[in-house]
Amino acid sequence: MTNFVFQRGETISLALDAVTGDPLLVTAISAAMKAVAPGRTGVSATAPVAAAFNITARAAVGDIPPGWNLTVGAAQSGLLPAGHYLADARIEVGGGVIVTESIGLHVRESVTA
């Protein structure tokens, strides 16, 4: 699993690439992150969403494929407790649903915030 490190109070930004299929056929997309409880490696289905990502479509540029940019703004990031989180995206396309692999996020306490 890929892990990304961010400081509290900075913009959390991830890229979700459309590596197969036509991203224009996607009818809905959402992404969220949940806190991982201490001593655990996953999240509970009933755990509350810690933050929902804002999603913007991205066109292909050079070697970068089309896809979406997922962001949690700095103000919302500043409200997150330091700790480990898991995030994934839910994509609706062609009458079906795809849920991406989870990625790990580590939010560290910042010195300057």
N, C-alpha and C positions, 0 to 999 in steps of 0.2 A: 504494500500500500504506500502510495506517495504521501509524504507529510510536508506541509508548508508551515512556516513560522511567521507570525505577524505580531506586532506590538499593539497593546491596547491603545485605542485612539488614532490608529492609522487606517487608511482605506484598505479593506480586504478585497483583493481583485484576483479573479481566476479566469482562465480561458477554457471554454468548452468547445472543442473542435468537432465539426461535422466531418468525420472521416469516411463515412459511407452514406450513400443515398443523397437525396436532394433536400437541403435544409429548408427550401421554400415550401415543402410539403408538410412541415411541422405545423400543427394547428394550435398547440399550446405547450408552454414550457414553464416550469417552476423549479426553484432550487432553494434549499434551506440547510441550516446546520443545527445540530443538537449537541449539548455537552455530554462528554463521556464521564461517567461517575468514577471517582477514584477506585483503583483496583480492577477496573473493567476494561475490556478492549472493544466493546460495542455499545450501542445505545438501545434503550428500551423503546418499544413501539409507543408506549404511553408517555415517554419523556416529552416535555414541552419544547417547542422550537425556540432556540436561543436567538436566531436571526434568520430572516428571509432575505435572499439575494435579490437585488435589482438586476434585471436582465435586459441586455441590448444586443440586437443582431449585429453580426460583423461579416462584411464581405471578404472574399479572398483577396489577399495582397501578396504578390510574389510567391514565396514558398509557404506562406501562412494560409492554411485552408479556411473556408468560411466556417462560421460558428457563432458563438455567443460569448459576450463578456459578462461575467457574474460579479457583482460588487456589493459589499456591505459598506456603507459610508462611515467616515471617521467618527461622527457623533455616535452612531449606533455601536460601532466597534468599541468606543470608549466606555460603553455601559456593560460590556461583556466581562464577566469575571475571568481572570487569568486561568488557563487550564487547557485541556484537550477537548477537541470537538470532531465530529464526523459530519461531512456534507455530501449530498448527492443531488442529482437533478432528475426530474420526471418529465419525460418528453412524450407528447401525444402525436402520433403520425400514422396516417393511413388506417384509422380506426383502431389502432393498437397503442399500447403504452410501453415505453422503454424507461427503465430506471437505471441510471449510470452506476458504475462501481463507486463505492464510497471513497472519499479522500480524507486524510487526516489533516487537521489544522491544530496548531499549537499557538494559543494566544498568550503572550508573555506580558508581564507587567512592564510598562515603560517607565523610564526614568524622568522624561521631560513632560509627560502628560499631566 
